[in-house]
């Protein structure tokens, strides 16, 4: 299900937008399915057209079959035809208690890289609406491999 966060198409996400996205991610923490790790992670992905997709981590007894919150949000967006993203807010902690910043795992960083310009896409690690850090994807995934490498001709 998609929802819109205004009609914003700015390159940099405002503090007001971040606050709204953190609130959306926080709502997702209650939907996590993490009976094994008990580590709850939630994400809110802002598309360039203002649409927001949320996600939470979903674990499985066969551990590799689980899915992270970030990838859940991206896959939901992509399955609805979205391909251009501005930022993602990520928050998480043991049993859903957010006490520190929760950076994305390597696989999630690479999935985000598939759809974003690393220097422009913002990754926001949040503890609350007032306490967050903003990184570019390039800072979190330097010298990354992306789709443009596969489009080069010899």
PyMOL commands that place a pseudoatom at each C-alpha (Angstrom):
pseudoatom trace, name=CA, resn=UNK, resi=1, chain=A, elem=C, hetatm=0, pos=[0.000, 0.000, 0.000]
pseudoatom trace, name=CA, resn=UNK, resi=2, chain=A, elem=C, hetatm=0, pos=[1.401, 3.365, -0.913]
pseudoatom trace, name=CA, resn=UNK, resi=3, chain=A, elem=C, hetatm=0, pos=[0.918, 6.649, 0.854]
pseudoatom trace, name=CA, resn=UNK, resi=4, chain=A, elem=C, hetatm=0, pos=[2.092, 10.097, -0.067]
pseudoatom trace, name=CA, resn=UNK, resi=5, chain=A, elem=C, hetatm=0, pos=[4.107, 12.531, 2.012]
pseudoatom trace, name=CA, resn=UNK, resi=6, chain=A, elem=C, hetatm=0, pos=[3.082, 15.755, 0.299]
pseudoatom trace, name=CA, resn=UNK, resi=7, chain=A, elem=C, hetatm=0, pos=[4.193, 16.659, -3.209]
pseudoatom trace, name=CA, resn=UNK, resi=8, chain=A, elem=C, hetatm=0, pos=[7.835, 17.192, -2.397]
pseudoatom trace, name=CA, resn=UNK, resi=9, chain=A, elem=C, hetatm=0, pos=[10.490, 16.635, -5.035]
pseudoatom trace, name=CA, resn=UNK, resi=10, chain=A, elem=C, hetatm=0, pos=[13.424, 18.325, -3.343]
pseudoatom trace, name=CA, resn=UNK, resi=11, chain=A, elem=C, hetatm=0, pos=[16.877, 16.795, -3.533]
pseudoatom trace, name=CA, resn=UNK, resi=12, chain=A, elem=C, hetatm=0, pos=[17.518, 17.068, 0.196]
pseudoatom trace, name=CA, resn=UNK, resi=13, chain=A, elem=C, hetatm=0, pos=[15.004, 15.907, 2.728]
pseudoatom trace, name=CA, resn=UNK, resi=14, chain=A, elem=C, hetatm=0, pos=[13.850, 18.532, 5.231]
pseudoatom trace, name=CA, resn=UNK, resi=15, chain=A, elem=C, hetatm=0, pos=[13.776, 18.155, 9.010]
pseudoatom trace, name=CA, resn=UNK, resi=16, chain=A, elem=C, hetatm=0, pos=[9.962, 18.151, 8.855]
pseudoatom trace, name=CA, resn=UNK, resi=17, chain=A, elem=C, hetatm=0, pos=[9.996, 15.294, 6.346]
pseudoatom trace, name=CA, resn=UNK, resi=18, chain=A, elem=C, hetatm=0, pos=[12.496, 13.382, 8.459]
pseudoatom trace, name=CA, resn=UNK, resi=19, chain=A, elem=C, hetatm=0, pos=[10.287, 13.820, 11.516]
pseudoatom trace, name=CA, resn=UNK, resi=20, chain=A, elem=C, hetatm=0, pos=[7.288, 12.455, 9.591]
pseudoatom trace, name=CA, resn=UNK, resi=21, chain=A, elem=C, hetatm=0, pos=[9.296, 9.533, 8.249]
pseudoatom trace, name=CA, resn=UNK, resi=22, chain=A, elem=C, hetatm=0, pos=[10.647, 8.669, 11.698]
pseudoatom trace, name=CA, resn=UNK, resi=23, chain=A, elem=C, hetatm=0, pos=[7.066, 8.582, 12.946]
pseudoatom trace, name=CA, resn=UNK, resi=24, chain=A, elem=C, hetatm=0, pos=[6.116, 6.211, 10.147]
pseudoatom trace, name=CA, resn=UNK, resi=25, chain=A, elem=C, hetatm=0, pos=[9.087, 3.943, 10.881]
pseudoatom trace, name=CA, resn=UNK, resi=26, chain=A, elem=C, hetatm=0, pos=[8.266, 3.983, 14.580]
pseudoatom trace, name=CA, resn=UNK, resi=27, chain=A, elem=C, hetatm=0, pos=[4.738, 2.715, 13.776]
pseudoatom trace, name=CA, resn=UNK, resi=28, chain=A, elem=C, hetatm=0, pos=[6.287, -0.228, 11.935]
pseudoatom trace, name=CA, resn=UNK, resi=29, chain=A, elem=C, hetatm=0, pos=[8.261, -1.379, 14.981]
pseudoatom trace, name=CA, resn=UNK, resi=30, chain=A, elem=C, hetatm=0, pos=[5.104, -2.928, 16.415]
pseudoatom trace, name=CA, resn=UNK, resi=31, chain=A, elem=C, hetatm=0, pos=[4.635, -5.071, 13.282]
pseudoatom trace, name=CA, resn=UNK, resi=32, chain=A, elem=C, hetatm=0, pos=[8.054, -6.748, 13.366]
pseudoatom trace, name=CA, resn=UNK, resi=33, chain=A, elem=C, hetatm=0, pos=[8.218, -10.535, 13.379]
pseudoatom trace, name=CA, resn=UNK, resi=34, chain=A, elem=C, hetatm=0, pos=[11.494, -11.327, 15.161]
pseudoatom trace, name=CA, resn=UNK, resi=35, chain=A, elem=C, hetatm=0, pos=[10.954, -14.303, 17.488]
pseudoatom trace, name=CA, resn=UNK, resi=36, chain=A, elem=C, hetatm=0, pos=[14.569, -15.499, 17.139]
pseudoatom trace, name=CA, resn=UNK, resi=37, chain=A, elem=C, hetatm=0, pos=[16.782, -12.416, 17.394]
pseudoatom trace, name=CA, resn=UNK, resi=38, chain=A, elem=C, hetatm=0, pos=[14.164, -10.251, 19.113]
pseudoatom trace, name=CA, resn=UNK, resi=39, chain=A, elem=C, hetatm=0, pos=[15.855, -7.348, 17.356]
pseudoatom trace, name=CA, resn=UNK, resi=40, chain=A, elem=C, hetatm=0, pos=[13.210, -5.133, 15.809]
pseudoatom trace, name=CA, resn=UNK, resi=41, chain=A, elem=C, hetatm=0, pos=[14.024, -2.958, 12.791]
pseudoatom trace, name=CA, resn=UNK, resi=42, chain=A, elem=C, hetatm=0, pos=[11.700, -0.642, 10.875]
pseudoatom trace, name=CA, resn=UNK, resi=43, chain=A, elem=C, hetatm=0, pos=[12.146, 1.569, 7.835]
pseudoatom trace, name=CA, resn=UNK, resi=44, chain=A, elem=C, hetatm=0, pos=[10.329, 4.309, 5.940]
pseudoatom trace, name=CA, resn=UNK, resi=45, chain=A, elem=C, hetatm=0, pos=[11.375, 4.862, 2.322]
pseudoatom trace, name=CA, resn=UNK, resi=46, chain=A, elem=C, hetatm=0, pos=[10.595, 8.179, 0.631]
pseudoatom trace, name=CA, resn=UNK, resi=47, chain=A, elem=C, hetatm=0, pos=[10.127, 8.031, -3.140]
pseudoatom trace, name=CA, resn=UNK, resi=48, chain=A, elem=C, hetatm=0, pos=[11.014, 11.088, -5.216]
pseudoatom trace, name=CA, resn=UNK, resi=49, chain=A, elem=C, hetatm=0, pos=[7.303, 11.572, -5.990]
pseudoatom trace, name=CA, resn=UNK, resi=50, chain=A, elem=C, hetatm=0, pos=[6.494, 11.856, -2.257]
pseudoatom trace, name=CA, resn=UNK, resi=51, chain=A, elem=C, hetatm=0, pos=[5.156, 8.331, -1.837]
pseudoatom trace, name=CA, resn=UNK, resi=52, chain=A, elem=C, hetatm=0, pos=[6.244, 6.551, 1.349]
pseudoatom trace, name=CA, resn=UNK, resi=53, chain=A, elem=C, hetatm=0, pos=[6.683, 2.804, 1.753]
pseudoatom trace, name=CA, resn=UNK, resi=54, chain=A, elem=C, hetatm=0, pos=[7.346, 1.253, 5.124]
pseudoatom trace, name=CA, resn=UNK, resi=55, chain=A, elem=C, hetatm=0, pos=[8.862, -2.047, 6.125]
pseudoatom trace, name=CA, resn=UNK, resi=56, chain=A, elem=C, hetatm=0, pos=[9.830, -4.136, 9.108]
pseudoatom trace, name=CA, resn=UNK, resi=57, chain=A, elem=C, hetatm=0, pos=[12.080, -7.131, 9.523]
pseudoatom trace, name=CA, resn=UNK, resi=58, chain=A, elem=C, hetatm=0, pos=[10.480, -10.554, 9.153]
pseudoatom trace, name=CA, resn=UNK, resi=59, chain=A, elem=C, hetatm=0, pos=[12.453, -13.504, 10.493]
pseudoatom trace, name=CA, resn=UNK, resi=60, chain=A, elem=C, hetatm=0, pos=[12.150, -17.175, 9.642]
pseudoatom trace, name=CA, resn=UNK, resi=61, chain=A, elem=C, hetatm=0, pos=[13.244, -20.369, 11.380]
pseudoatom trace, name=CA, resn=UNK, resi=62, chain=A, elem=C, hetatm=0, pos=[15.434, -20.923, 8.321]
pseudoatom trace, name=CA, resn=UNK, resi=63, chain=A, elem=C, hetatm=0, pos=[17.448, -17.763, 9.026]
pseudoatom trace, name=CA, resn=UNK, resi=64, chain=A, elem=C, hetatm=0, pos=[18.441, -16.830, 5.447]
pseudoatom trace, name=CA, resn=UNK, resi=65, chain=A, elem=C, hetatm=0, pos=[14.751, -16.831, 4.453]
pseudoatom trace, name=CA, resn=UNK, resi=66, chain=A, elem=C, hetatm=0, pos=[14.071, -13.753, 6.593]
pseudoatom trace, name=CA, resn=UNK, resi=67, chain=A, elem=C, hetatm=0, pos=[14.013, -10.209, 5.242]
pseudoatom trace, name=CA, resn=UNK, resi=68, chain=A, elem=C, hetatm=0, pos=[15.279, -6.905, 6.604]
pseudoatom trace, name=CA, resn=UNK, resi=69, chain=A, elem=C, hetatm=0, pos=[13.070, -3.846, 7.085]
pseudoatom trace, name=CA, resn=UNK, resi=70, chain=A, elem=C, hetatm=0, pos=[14.939, -1.816, 4.493]
pseudoatom trace, name=CA, resn=UNK, resi=71, chain=A, elem=C, hetatm=0, pos=[14.583, -4.432, 1.772]
pseudoatom trace, name=CA, resn=UNK, resi=72, chain=A, elem=C, hetatm=0, pos=[10.932, -4.974, 2.683]
pseudoatom trace, name=CA, resn=UNK, resi=73, chain=A, elem=C, hetatm=0, pos=[10.250, -1.268, 2.072]
pseudoatom trace, name=CA, resn=UNK, resi=74, chain=A, elem=C, hetatm=0, pos=[12.256, -1.216, -1.181]
pseudoatom trace, name=CA, resn=UNK, resi=75, chain=A, elem=C, hetatm=0, pos=[10.629, -4.388, -2.508]
pseudoatom trace, name=CA, resn=UNK, resi=76, chain=A, elem=C, hetatm=0, pos=[7.153, -3.054, -1.692]
pseudoatom trace, name=CA, resn=UNK, resi=77, chain=A, elem=C, hetatm=0, pos=[7.935, 0.163, -3.563]
pseudoatom trace, name=CA, resn=UNK, resi=78, chain=A, elem=C, hetatm=0, pos=[9.462, -1.590, -6.559]
pseudoatom trace, name=CA, resn=UNK, resi=79, chain=A, elem=C, hetatm=0, pos=[6.530, -4.021, -6.736]
pseudoatom trace, name=CA, resn=UNK, resi=80, chain=A, elem=C, hetatm=0, pos=[4.273, -0.957, -7.080]
pseudoatom trace, name=CA, resn=UNK, resi=81, chain=A, elem=C, hetatm=0, pos=[6.346, 0.458, -9.932]
pseudoatom trace, name=CA, resn=UNK, resi=82, chain=A, elem=C, hetatm=0, pos=[8.518, 2.930, -8.002]
pseudoatom trace, name=CA, resn=UNK, resi=83, chain=A, elem=C, hetatm=0, pos=[12.177, 3.218, -8.956]
pseudoatom trace, name=CA, resn=UNK, resi=84, chain=A, elem=C, hetatm=0, pos=[13.309, 6.661, -7.744]
pseudoatom trace, name=CA, resn=UNK, resi=85, chain=A, elem=C, hetatm=0, pos=[13.979, 7.234, -4.056]
pseudoatom trace, name=CA, resn=UNK, resi=86, chain=A, elem=C, hetatm=0, pos=[15.127, 10.203, -1.969]
pseudoatom trace, name=CA, resn=UNK, resi=87, chain=A, elem=C, hetatm=0, pos=[15.889, 8.709, 1.427]
pseudoatom trace, name=CA, resn=UNK, resi=88, chain=A, elem=C, hetatm=0, pos=[15.229, 5.969, 3.917]
pseudoatom trace, name=CA, resn=UNK, resi=89, chain=A, elem=C, hetatm=0, pos=[14.778, 6.253, 7.684]
pseudoatom trace, name=CA, resn=UNK, resi=90, chain=A, elem=C, hetatm=0, pos=[15.913, 3.246, 9.706]
pseudoatom trace, name=CA, resn=UNK, resi=91, chain=A, elem=C, hetatm=0, pos=[15.428, 2.593, 13.389]
pseudoatom trace, name=CA, resn=UNK, resi=92, chain=A, elem=C, hetatm=0, pos=[15.666, -0.466, 15.551]
pseudoatom trace, name=CA, resn=UNK, resi=93, chain=A, elem=C, hetatm=0, pos=[16.666, -2.116, 18.761]
pseudoatom trace, name=CA, resn=UNK, resi=94, chain=A, elem=C, hetatm=0, pos=[16.261, -5.127, 20.996]
pseudoatom trace, name=CA, resn=UNK, resi=95, chain=A, elem=C, hetatm=0, pos=[12.562, -5.888, 21.513]
pseudoatom trace, name=CA, resn=UNK, resi=96, chain=A, elem=C, hetatm=0, pos=[11.775, -2.665, 19.678]
pseudoatom trace, name=CA, resn=UNK, resi=97, chain=A, elem=C, hetatm=0, pos=[13.430, -0.428, 22.249]
pseudoatom trace, name=CA, resn=UNK, resi=98, chain=A, elem=C, hetatm=0, pos=[15.448, 2.092, 20.229]
pseudoatom trace, name=CA, resn=UNK, resi=99, chain=A, elem=C, hetatm=0, pos=[18.520, 3.106, 22.221]
pseudoatom trace, name=CA, resn=UNK, resi=100, chain=A, elem=C, hetatm=0, pos=[21.172, 3.463, 19.530]
pseudoatom trace, name=CA, resn=UNK, resi=101, chain=A, elem=C, hetatm=0, pos=[21.440, 4.082, 15.799]
pseudoatom trace, name=CA, resn=UNK, resi=102, chain=A, elem=C, hetatm=0, pos=[20.731, 1.069, 13.609]
pseudoatom trace, name=CA, resn=UNK, resi=103, chain=A, elem=C, hetatm=0, pos=[22.700, 1.109, 10.338]
pseudoatom trace, name=CA, resn=UNK, resi=104, chain=A, elem=C, hetatm=0, pos=[21.645, -1.063, 7.397]
pseudoatom trace, name=CA, resn=UNK, resi=105, chain=A, elem=C, hetatm=0, pos=[23.372, -4.369, 6.765]
pseudoatom trace, name=CA, resn=UNK, resi=106, chain=A, elem=C, hetatm=0, pos=[25.572, -4.845, 3.710]
pseudoatom trace, name=CA, resn=UNK, resi=107, chain=A, elem=C, hetatm=0, pos=[22.881, -6.583, 1.664]
pseudoatom trace, name=CA, resn=UNK, resi=108, chain=A, elem=C, hetatm=0, pos=[20.431, -3.729, 2.294]
pseudoatom trace, name=CA, resn=UNK, resi=109, chain=A, elem=C, hetatm=0, pos=[23.074, -1.178, 1.331]
pseudoatom trace, name=CA, resn=UNK, resi=110, chain=A, elem=C, hetatm=0, pos=[23.607, -3.006, -1.957]
pseudoatom trace, name=CA, resn=UNK, resi=111, chain=A, elem=C, hetatm=0, pos=[19.849, -3.233, -2.649]
pseudoatom trace, name=CA, resn=UNK, resi=112, chain=A, elem=C, hetatm=0, pos=[19.500, 0.515, -2.060]
pseudoatom trace, name=CA, resn=UNK, resi=113, chain=A, elem=C, hetatm=0, pos=[22.455, 1.060, -4.397]
pseudoatom trace, name=CA, resn=UNK, resi=114, chain=A, elem=C, hetatm=0, pos=[20.549, -0.641, -7.211]
pseudoatom trace, name=CA, resn=UNK, resi=115, chain=A, elem=C, hetatm=0, pos=[18.005, 2.177, -7.325]
pseudoatom trace, name=CA, resn=UNK, resi=116, chain=A, elem=C, hetatm=0, pos=[19.863, 5.241, -6.058]
pseudoatom trace, name=CA, resn=UNK, resi=117, chain=A, elem=C, hetatm=0, pos=[22.709, 7.572, -6.829]
pseudoatom trace, name=CA, resn=UNK, resi=118, chain=A, elem=C, hetatm=0, pos=[24.939, 6.928, -3.825]
pseudoatom trace, name=CA, resn=UNK, resi=119, chain=A, elem=C, hetatm=0, pos=[26.032, 10.560, -3.502]
pseudoatom trace, name=CA, resn=UNK, resi=120, chain=A, elem=C, hetatm=0, pos=[22.436, 11.832, -3.459]
pseudoatom trace, name=CA, resn=UNK, resi=121, chain=A, elem=C, hetatm=0, pos=[20.452, 9.187, -1.567]
pseudoatom trace, name=CA, resn=UNK, resi=122, chain=A, elem=C, hetatm=0, pos=[20.156, 9.875, 2.152]
pseudoatom trace, name=CA, resn=UNK, resi=123, chain=A, elem=C, hetatm=0, pos=[20.224, 7.158, 4.808]
pseudoatom trace, name=CA, resn=UNK, resi=124, chain=A, elem=C, hetatm=0, pos=[18.819, 8.479, 8.079]
pseudoatom trace, name=CA, resn=UNK, resi=125, chain=A, elem=C, hetatm=0, pos=[19.546, 6.520, 11.237]
pseudoatom trace, name=CA, resn=UNK, resi=126, chain=A, elem=C, hetatm=0, pos=[17.062, 7.567, 13.900]
pseudoatom trace, name=CA, resn=UNK, resi=127, chain=A, elem=C, hetatm=0, pos=[16.547, 7.114, 17.593]
pseudoatom trace, name=CA, resn=UNK, resi=128, chain=A, elem=C, hetatm=0, pos=[13.613, 9.540, 17.619]
pseudoatom trace, name=CA, resn=UNK, resi=129, chain=A, elem=C, hetatm=0, pos=[12.117, 12.452, 15.696]
pseudoatom trace, name=CA, resn=UNK, resi=130, chain=A, elem=C, hetatm=0, pos=[14.689, 14.749, 17.287]
pseudoatom trace, name=CA, resn=UNK, resi=131, chain=A, elem=C, hetatm=0, pos=[17.695, 12.426, 17.431]
pseudoatom trace, name=CA, resn=UNK, resi=132, chain=A, elem=C, hetatm=0, pos=[18.993, 11.163, 14.095]
pseudoatom trace, name=CA, resn=UNK, resi=133, chain=A, elem=C, hetatm=0, pos=[22.061, 11.067, 11.867]
pseudoatom trace, name=CA, resn=UNK, resi=134, chain=A, elem=C, hetatm=0, pos=[22.057, 11.624, 8.103]
pseudoatom trace, name=CA, resn=UNK, resi=135, chain=A, elem=C, hetatm=0, pos=[24.499, 9.873, 5.774]
pseudoatom trace, name=CA, resn=UNK, resi=136, chain=A, elem=C, hetatm=0, pos=[24.732, 9.580, 2.031]
pseudoatom trace, name=CA, resn=UNK, resi=137, chain=A, elem=C, hetatm=0, pos=[24.630, 6.019, 0.750]
pseudoatom trace, name=CA, resn=UNK, resi=138, chain=A, elem=C, hetatm=0, pos=[28.069, 6.733, -0.697]
pseudoatom trace, name=CA, resn=UNK, resi=139, chain=A, elem=C, hetatm=0, pos=[29.421, 7.270, 2.833]
pseudoatom trace, name=CA, resn=UNK, resi=140, chain=A, elem=C, hetatm=0, pos=[28.003, 3.917, 3.945]
pseudoatom trace, name=CA, resn=UNK, resi=141, chain=A, elem=C, hetatm=0, pos=[28.946, 2.025, 0.772]
pseudoatom trace, name=CA, resn=UNK, resi=142, chain=A, elem=C, hetatm=0, pos=[32.062, 3.607, -0.746]
pseudoatom trace, name=CA, resn=UNK, resi=143, chain=A, elem=C, hetatm=0, pos=[33.443, 2.449, -4.107]
pseudoatom trace, name=CA, resn=UNK, resi=144, chain=A, elem=C, hetatm=0, pos=[30.255, 0.483, -4.725]
pseudoatom trace, name=CA, resn=UNK, resi=145, chain=A, elem=C, hetatm=0, pos=[29.272, -1.702, -7.649]
pseudoatom trace, name=CA, resn=UNK, resi=146, chain=A, elem=C, hetatm=0, pos=[26.071, -0.687, -9.406]
pseudoatom trace, name=CA, resn=UNK, resi=147, chain=A, elem=C, hetatm=0, pos=[23.973, -1.298, -12.488]
pseudoatom trace, name=CA, resn=UNK, resi=148, chain=A, elem=C, hetatm=0, pos=[25.973, 1.165, -14.580]
pseudoatom trace, name=CA, resn=UNK, resi=149, chain=A, elem=C, hetatm=0, pos=[28.896, -1.277, -14.566]
pseudoatom trace, name=CA, resn=UNK, resi=150, chain=A, elem=C, hetatm=0, pos=[26.750, -3.873, -16.314]
pseudoatom trace, name=CA, resn=UNK, resi=151, chain=A, elem=C, hetatm=0, pos=[25.607, -1.388, -18.947]
pseudoatom trace, name=CA, resn=UNK, resi=152, chain=A, elem=C, hetatm=0, pos=[29.112, -0.509, -20.094]
pseudoatom trace, name=CA, resn=UNK, resi=153, chain=A, elem=C, hetatm=0, pos=[30.094, -1.778, -23.510]
pseudoatom trace, name=CA, resn=UNK, resi=154, chain=A, elem=C, hetatm=0, pos=[33.528, -3.156, -24.252]
for i in range(1, 154): cmd.bond("trace and resi %d" % i, "trace and resi %d" % (i + 1))
show_as sticks, trace
zoom trace
